[in-house]
Amino acid sequence: MNTLFNHFTSSIAIKIIILYALIMALYYYIDSSVWRFVLTMVLFSISLIIFRIPFNYALFILILGLCAAITEHIFIKYMNNTWDYRMPDIIHIPYWLVPLWAITIVIITEVCFRFRTLFTNVKT
C-alpha cells in the first residue's frame, strides 16, 4: 500500500500543484478578461494532455463548466446576498469562468478517480 500511495502522491499531486500554481499566477498577473480566457483555455488544454483525457470527455467537461458558470449567473442574479464579479463580461459573469470551472472539474474528477483506484486496490 505504501508504494501505491507514494506513486499516487508523486504523480497526481505534483501535476495538480503545478496546475494550481499556474492558475494562481495567471489570475494574479493578468487583468484582461480576454487574456485570462485564452490562457485559461490553454491551461485547460494542458490539463487534458497531462491527465490523458479524451476529446469527447473534454467537450463534456466544457459543457459542465458552462453549466457551472450559468449556475453562478443564476445565484448572482436571483439570489440575495450572494457574490458578484467586478468585471463581468456576459450575464453577470466573466467568460473566463467557463474554462476555469472546466479545469476545476478535471482536477476533482482526477483526484476522485485516483482515490477510488487507491482504495479499491488496497488488500486487507
PyMOL commands that set and color helices and strands:
alter all, ss='L'
color gray80, all
select helices_A, chain A and resi 2-29+33-50+55-78+97-120
alter helices_A, ss='H'
color red, helices_A
deselect
rebuild
show_as cartoon
